Amino acid sequence: MNCSARQHKAIDASLFLSYRLFQACSFPTSSAVTPNNPVPNTRLGFPVAPRAAVRLPSPSGVMRTVFAIAASFVILSGAWADESYTVRNDGFGPVRVGMTKAEVSRALGEPIIRTAGAGDFECEYLRPAEHWKGVTFMFSRGRVARVDVREGATKTAAGIRLGDNISKVMEAYRGRIEVTPHQYIPEPEGKYLTVKSVNGKRAIRFETDGDRVVTFYAGRFPEVQYVEGCL
């Protein structure tokens, strides 16, 4: 898996923390049995020093070890769940249009699961199991066709998110927006704002109600034009 600079830094920090915490783990010698503190030998009747010190881990040392391991997993988990991923006309973060389910899961570092009413092999929706709330992936015949955002704070690469004003969208994609009537929300409230890629094969589409963005999705044609998802 290709890691971002942020992920590399998080991994380095995790490894360093683990190393320092393991260094801090102390395993003190048992107070009763040491070469300088011989124990009585009941058969011989005089003190005999043991051949070697018996060293037992202290409870505090064990707890520090456990904490080091747990901290590593927490940091690494945060590294993979990069909430700064954005939506583009060719995908989301490390996910690209055309990827298989296995490739998407590896790219995100977590499983993807079917959504309610996901559809079938011809067209189905899956979402990340733990992170990126509101982000779903449309798969057409087993490969990513588009990315949908219907809730949450995920942005496009140009900085547009749900709830933004139409004027902000117009400014972010100045000169590139095609405005068409919404299929279900009457004009002038309902609109589709479509921003096509240079080659015309992909696009980002914003749906508006009033003067606000209520959902957006991005991907390839013709799937990016489906107004009811897989229906």
N, C-alpha and C positions, 0 to 999 in steps of 0.2 A: 504493500500500500504506500502511495506517495503521501508524505506528511507535509503540512504547511510549516512555515517558520515558527508559528505560534505553537504548533504541536510538538516540534523538536525541542523548543524551550521548555515546555511543560514536562516532556520526558526527561530531559537533562535535570530539571529541578527535582523530579521524583527520584531519580537514581541518586542524586547527591544527598537528598534528605534521608533516603534509606541507608546510604553509606554512613552518614554522620550518626544516625540513630543506632545502627548496629555497633558503631565504635563505642557509643555511650553505654551499651549493654554491659554490665559488670557481672561477673560470676565469682563471688567471693568464696574463699576457702571456708569449709565448715569450721566453726569455732572449736569444736571438740577434738578434731583429729588433724594434727599437723606435726611436722618433724620437731617443732619447738614445744609442742604440747603433747608429749607421749601419753598413751593410755596404759593403765595397769594391765598386765597379763596375769590373769587369775591362775593359770597353771604354773607359771614360773615364779610368781610372787614378787616380781619387780617390774618397773616400767620399761616398756619396749617401744621405740619409735617406729612407726610404720615405714614401709619401703618408699611410699610416695604419698603425697598429699591427696586426699579425696576431695575433689572439687565438685560442688553441686550448684546449679544455677539458682540464683535468688529469685523470689517472686517478682521483685521489681524489675530485674533484668528480663525475665520472660515477658512481662507486660510491655516493656519498651520494644522488644522484638516484635510482638504482635502489633503494636501501634505503628511501627515502621512499615510493616507489610500493608496494613490497612491504609496508611497515608499514601503509599505508592499507588494503590488501586484507585483511590479517590482522585488523585491528581491526574492519573492516566485517563480515567473516565471523563473528566472535564476537558482533557486535551482533545479527545475524539469528538465530543459534543460541541463543536464550534458553532455558537449561535450567530456568528457574523456571516455565515453563508448567505449568499444572495441569489435571486432568481434572474436568469438570463434567457434569451430566446433559445439557447442550446442546452439549458439544464439548470441545476441548482447546486451551488458549491462544487464538490468533486463529482457530482452525478451529471452524466451527459445523456442527451437524447440518443437512443439506440442501444443503451446498456441493457443487459439481462438483469433479472432479479438478484442473482448471486453477485453480480458485479456491483449493483447498487448497495447491497448489504455490506460488502467489503469496503466500498468507498466511504460509507457513512460510519463504519465501525460498529454497527448494531443491526439486529434483524429488522426486516420490514414485514408488516402483517397486513392481511386483508381488512378493508374497511367494511362497515355495514352496507349491504347492497353492492358489493364490490363488482359484480358482473361475472364474466366468464373469460375464457382464454382469448376470445376475439377482442375484448375490451374489459379491463378490470382495474380497480384502484387498490393501491397498497400505500401504507404510511410507515414512517419510522416508529419502532416500538416504544421508544422512551423520550426522544427529544424532538425539537422543531415542531411544536404544536401548530396544527392547522395546515401543515404541508403534506400534500398527497401526490402520488405519482400515478399517472395513467399509463398502463401497459397495454399495448396492442400486439397481440400474438407473441407475448412473452418479452417484449422490449419496450423501454420507456419511449412514450410518444409525447407526453407533456407533463408539466408540473403545475399543480393548482394550489392557490393560497386562499382559504376562505375564513380563516381566523388567525389570531396571533400577531406578532410584530415583525414577521419576515418582510424584508424589503427587496425591491429589484436592485440591480446593479446601479441604476441611476438614482436610487434613494427613495423610491415611491413605495408606500405601504398602505394598508387598508385604512380608510378614513381620511386620506389626503384629499385636498380640494382638486377639482378638475384643472384649475389654473396652474397648479403645481405640476401636474402631469404634462400639460401643454408646454410648460417652460422646460421641463426635463427632456422632452423629446421633440423639441421645437422643429417644425418643418417636416416631421416624419409621421405624423399621426393621421390616420384615416378614421373619420367619425361616421358611424352608421346608427340607425335607430335600433333600440333594444327590442328583442322579440316579445318580451312579456311586460316590461315596464313602459307605460305610454310616454311619448315625448311631451314636453321637453325634458322630463326628469330622467328617463332611461336612455342610455347611450352605450355603444361599444366604442372604445378607443383602441385602435389596433396599430401597433408599431411593427412593421415588417423588417426582417433582416435585409442586408444588402442584396443577397442573392434571391430573395423572395421565397425561400423554402421554409422559413421559420418566422415566428412572430411572438410578441407579447400582447395580450389583449386585456384591457381593463373594462370591467362593467361598472356603470355608475347609476346611482339613484339620487335624484336631486343634483347636488354639486359635489358629491363625495364618491370615492371609490369603495365599492362594496365587495368586490372579489377581483382577482386577476389570475391569469394562467399564461403559460408560455410553452412553446414547443413547435413541433413541425405541422405543416399542412398535410391532410385536411383536419387532423384532430384538434388543432388549436381553434378551429371554428365551431366545434361541437358546443352548442349552448346548453345542453342537458347532460354533460358528462358522457357516460357510456350508454345513456338511454337512446 
